[in-house]
Amino acid sequence: MNTMKTFRVPRDLRAPAPFQFVFEVPVVVEETDESGNTNTVTTDAVREETRVFHARQSIPGGVMLDVQLEVQNEDLSDPLAAVRQVQAMHTLLQTAIVEFDEFWELLHDNRLVIDPGMLGEVLAWIAEQASNRPTS
């Protein structure tokens, strides 16, 4: 007689892990002319701005498998492979990042550029956190 194998799924009590982007933005000042009109002027000066986000350290296994499957799919004959890879990465970011809407907005901010390489670093860091084997 076979006994049923039971898998206990522990609750993850780890707090979301913080990460941040630090970038420079131009200093904008308001000037009032003699007529009382206010104009916004961008100066040559820059200031440093920091945005902090938090990544959940527990990601559903299905999301992680979807990302892994799509990243490993290098079928050059499949024109939709790249689209599915991007969708899987978007799902990972959406699942992991607590402040996803603010993060997505930052990715579209024309004052700075978070390039694909940096975005890849973020994705790799999130995957490391979720695997419970962070490297840094």
C-alpha positions as CSV (number, residue, x, y, z in Angstrom):
1,M,0.0,0.0,0.0
2,N,1.4,3.4,-1.0
3,T,1.3,6.2,1.5
4,M,0.6,9.7,0.3
5,K,3.6,12.0,0.1
6,T,2.9,15.3,1.8
7,F,4.7,18.5,0.9
8,R,4.5,21.2,3.5
9,V,4.7,24.7,2.1
10,P,6.1,26.9,4.8
11,R,5.0,30.5,5.1
12,D,7.6,33.0,4.0
13,L,8.1,35.5,6.7
14,R,10.9,37.4,5.0
15,A,10.2,41.0,4.6
16,P,10.5,42.4,1.0
17,A,14.1,43.3,0.2
18,P,14.8,46.9,-0.6
19,F,16.7,48.1,-3.6
20,Q,17.2,51.6,-5.0
21,F,18.0,53.6,-8.1
22,V,20.2,56.7,-7.7
23,F,20.2,59.1,-10.6
24,E,20.8,62.8,-11.5
25,V,18.0,65.1,-12.6
26,P,18.3,68.7,-13.7
27,V,17.4,71.4,-11.2
28,V,14.3,73.2,-12.2
29,V,13.5,76.6,-10.7
30,E,10.5,78.9,-11.0
31,E,11.2,82.6,-11.9
32,T,8.7,85.4,-11.8
33,D,9.1,88.2,-14.3
34,E,8.3,91.9,-13.9
35,S,4.7,91.2,-14.9
36,G,4.2,88.6,-12.2
37,N,4.2,85.7,-14.7
38,T,5.9,82.5,-13.4
39,N,8.2,80.6,-15.7
40,T,9.8,77.3,-15.2
41,V,13.5,77.3,-16.1
42,T,15.8,74.3,-16.2
43,T,19.3,75.1,-15.0
44,D,22.7,73.5,-15.8
45,A,22.8,72.2,-12.2
46,V,21.8,68.6,-11.3
47,R,20.7,67.0,-8.1
48,E,20.8,63.4,-7.0
49,E,17.5,61.6,-6.6
50,T,16.9,58.2,-5.1
51,R,13.9,55.9,-5.6
52,V,13.6,53.0,-3.2
53,F,11.5,49.9,-4.1
54,H,10.9,46.5,-2.4
55,A,11.1,43.1,-3.9
56,R,9.1,40.2,-2.5
57,Q,11.4,37.4,-1.7
58,S,8.7,34.7,-2.3
59,I,7.8,34.3,-5.9
60,P,5.3,31.6,-7.1
61,G,7.1,28.7,-8.6
62,G,5.1,28.9,-11.8
63,V,6.3,32.5,-12.4
64,M,9.9,31.5,-11.9
65,L,9.4,28.4,-14.3
66,D,7.8,30.6,-16.9
67,V,10.7,33.0,-16.9
68,Q,13.2,30.1,-17.0
69,L,11.4,28.4,-19.9
70,E,11.2,31.5,-21.9
71,V,14.8,32.7,-21.2
72,Q,16.1,29.3,-22.3
73,N,13.9,29.3,-25.5
74,E,16.3,30.4,-28.2
75,D,14.3,29.1,-31.1
76,L,15.3,31.7,-33.7
77,S,12.6,30.4,-36.1
78,D,9.9,31.4,-33.6
79,P,9.1,35.1,-34.2
80,L,7.1,35.3,-30.9
81,A,9.8,33.9,-28.7
82,A,11.2,37.3,-27.8
83,V,7.7,38.6,-27.1
84,R,7.1,35.7,-24.7
85,Q,10.4,36.3,-23.0
86,V,9.5,40.0,-22.4
87,Q,6.1,39.0,-21.1
88,A,7.6,36.5,-18.7
89,M,10.0,39.1,-17.4
90,H,7.2,41.6,-17.0
91,T,5.2,39.1,-15.0
92,L,8.2,38.5,-12.8
93,L,8.7,42.2,-12.1
94,Q,4.9,42.7,-11.5
95,T,4.8,39.8,-9.1
96,A,8.0,40.7,-7.2
97,I,8.0,44.5,-6.9
98,V,5.7,45.8,-4.2
99,E,5.6,49.3,-5.8
100,F,5.2,48.0,-9.3
101,D,3.2,50.9,-10.7
102,E,5.8,53.4,-9.5
103,F,8.6,51.2,-10.8
104,W,6.9,51.0,-14.2
105,E,6.5,54.7,-14.3
106,L,10.2,55.2,-13.5
107,L,11.1,52.9,-16.4
108,H,9.2,55.3,-18.7
109,D,10.7,58.5,-17.1
110,N,12.4,60.5,-19.9
111,R,14.8,62.2,-17.4
112,L,16.8,59.0,-17.0
113,V,17.4,55.8,-18.8
114,I,17.3,52.4,-17.1
115,D,18.9,50.4,-20.0
116,P,18.3,46.7,-20.7
117,G,21.5,45.8,-19.0
118,M,20.6,47.4,-15.8
119,L,17.1,46.0,-16.0
120,G,18.7,42.6,-16.5
121,E,20.7,43.1,-13.3
122,V,17.4,43.9,-11.4
123,L,15.8,40.8,-12.8
124,A,18.8,38.7,-11.8
125,W,18.9,40.2,-8.3
126,I,15.1,39.5,-7.8
127,A,15.6,35.9,-9.0
128,E,18.5,35.5,-6.5
129,Q,16.4,36.9,-3.7
130,A,13.6,34.5,-4.5
131,S,15.9,31.5,-4.7
132,N,17.1,32.3,-1.2
133,R,20.6,32.3,-2.5
134,P,21.5,36.0,-2.9
135,T,25.0,36.7,-4.1
136,S,25.1,40.3,-3.0
